[in-house]
Amino acid sequence: MGKKILLVVASPAVSTTTGWPVGFWASELIHPYDAFVRQGYAVTIASPAGGKAELDAYSDPRDSSGYSREDSLSLQYLARPEFVALLDRTAKVSELRAEDFDAIVVAGGQSPMFTFRDAVDLQVLFMSFWLSGKVSAALCHGTSLLLYLRNPDASPFVKGRQITGFANSEEDYADQAVGQKLMPFRIEDEARQLGAVFTTQPAFQPYAVRDGNLITGQQQHSGGEVARLVIEALNSR
């Protein structure tokens, strides 16, 4: 039987640092989604609040900024009414069970940095995947979720684990490009403080790392790498 993947995006929010509407990053959902459906996997898209999910504007290839204009794969998917309909009616995380899926993948974007601290249902679900030995993945700012998780002995989930995520070098670039601080904290700093073995590649280069059943990707160009490692992990079972 085909594998079942749960792809999670953050629900829409408003940035407390800029006042802008924020959401998920298109390529971090679409690139893994494409890789999984090409494998014949069944993919469910979910969010903490359920219902309509919103793109970060800069991640939309159609946005006037032109920031993601080269993301042709996302452009193809966003032109498909049947795919856009999935984003309009995402499943609600609290109504899902780890036993119904083979893997979970949490996408990033700006919203996770403002919403995942209070996304208790998502935290519980992710740990349910992990504790049952299932492939558990996150990428870019979606890896902020890992900072709030605790092991059964109450120690930080990331302590001693090899992970990556949106790097300080990339936060520096983003802040300079916009001319102000964008994020309320930095994943790399927080993860290291919690004892994670945090590794990175040069800014905006595709990179993902696997530590057992935990898979993490550095930033928006790493969705394909995350998907590749997830597929490898599932095929090895």
N, C-alpha and C positions, 0 to 999 in steps of 0.2 A: 504494500500500500504506500501511497505517496506521503511524504512528510507534511506536517502541519506547522506553519510558522506564525508566531504572533509578532507583528511589527507595531511598535508603540510610538506615537508622536505626542508631543506636549499639547495641551489645550491652549487656546488663545489667551493672551494676557496683555498687560501693559507694563512696559519697563519702568522700574522705579528710579532708574538713573537718567533716562532720556525722555520719558513720558510717551514714547512711541508704542504703537501696537506691535506685539511680537508673537511669533508662532514657531513652527518647525521649519527646518531647512530642506528644501525640495529634494536635492540630490541624495540626502542621507536617508530618505525614505525610498525614493524612486529607483536608485541604482541597486540597492539590495533587493527591492521588490522584483525588479526585472530579472536579476540573477536567479532568484528563487523560483519564479514562475517558469523560467526556461528549464529548470530542473524538474518541472512537473509538480512542485510543491503547492499546497493550498495555503494561501496567505490571508490572514485576517488583520485588518488595520484597526487599531484601537487607540483611545486616548483616556486620560484620567476622568474627564467630565463626560466623554462620549459626545456624539453629535458632530457638528461641523468643526473641522480643523482648518487652520489658516496658515498660509505660507509666510515666512519672513520675506518681506518685499525684495530684499537684495538677492534672495535665492531664486526668485522667479525669473526665468530667462526672458520674459516679456517686459520686465520692469524697465522703466525709462532710465534708470541708473546704468544699465548695461553690465552690471557687475557679474551676472551669471549668464550672459548672452551665449557663451560657448557651450553651455550645458544642453546639448542637442537631445540627449535622451530624456531629460525632464521635460523639455519642450514637446516632444512627441507624446508623452503620457498625459500632459496637461491639456492636450488637444483632443483627448479621447473622453467623450461624455461619460462612458461607463466607468472610467477610472475616477474622474472628478466626482462622480456620484458616491464613490467609496469614501472620499474625503468629506463629503457632506453628511455622512451618517456613520461615523466611526463607532465601533463598539465601545461600551463603557468598561473600563478595566475592572471595576468591582464586580461585574457580572460574569467574569471569565475565570477559568480554572486552569492551573498549570497542567493537570493531568490530561487535558484535551489537546495539548500541543507538544511538539518535539523540541522547540526552541523559542526563545524570546529575544528580540532585537529592539533596543531602544534608540531611536534617532535623536539627533540634537536640534540645534537652532537656538535662538535666543531665549525662548520661553522657559526651557528647563531650568535656567539659572534663577528664575523668579518664582517658579511654581513647584519644582520637585521636592523642595524642603517639606512642603505640606501635602505632597501626594502620597499619603500613607498607604492607600490601597495599592498603588503601583509598587511601593517599597515592599509591601507584604507579598505581592504576587511575584516580583523578581526573586525574592528570597525563597519562595516556594519552588520556583524552577530550579534554583541553585541547589537547595537542600535535597531535592529529589534526583539530583545528578544529571539534570538536563542542560543543554547548551544555553548559556546566558551571555548576551552580548549587549554592548552599548557603544556609541561613537560620538565623537566631538563633545559638545556641551551636554549631550545625553549622559555622558559618564559622570556628570555631577550627581546623578542618582546614587552612585556607589558610595559617595561620601556620607550619606545618611544611613547606610545599612550597618547592621551589627550582627556579628556571629552569635550563635547560641550562647557562648560564654560572655557576651556583651562587649567583646573587643571589636575594634573597627574592622569592618569587612575587608577593607583594602590593605590592612596591615600585613606586610610581608608578601603581598601579591604583586606580580608584574602587570602593570597596566599602562595605558597611554590615554590621552585625551587632548582637548584643545590646549596648546602649549603657551607658555608665557611669551615666546617669540611671536606667536600669532595674535595674542591679545595686544602686544605692543603695536603690531602692524595695524590692527583694527582701530585701536584708540587714536593712533596718529592719523589714519585715513579720515576718520570722522571728526577729529579735533576735540574729543572729550572721552572720558572714561565711559565705557559701555557696560561692563559687567560689574555686579556688586562684589564679586570675589574672583579669584583665579583658581581653577581646578588644579593646576600643577602644584601651586603652593600648598593648598589645603590637603591634597593627596599625600604629598611628601611629609607634611606635619603629622598625618595619621599613620605614617610608617609604610606607605606604598613604595614599591620599586617602580618609579615612574620613568619611563623611557620615551624619547621622542626622536624624530628625524627632522631635517631642516624644514622650516616653515612651509606649510601647504604642499608637502610632498606626501603621496599616498603611503600610509603606514598603519598596520594593525598588528596586534600581538595576542598570542594565545597563552594562557596560563591554565592548564587543565581544561575545564569546561567554561572558563571565563574568557571572553574575547572582547577586546576593546580596539577602537579605531581613533586615530589622532584628530582628524577634522573632516570637512565636507568632501574632500577628495579621496577619502578612505572607505567609502561605502562599499565599493567593489571588493576591496581587500577584506573587509569584515565579512562580506557574504562568502567569499572564497574560503575563509577559515571556518565559517559556520558549516558550509557544505562538506568540507573535509572532515570536520568533527562528526557530523551526522553519518557520513559514509563509513567512518571507522568503527561504528557501533555494530 
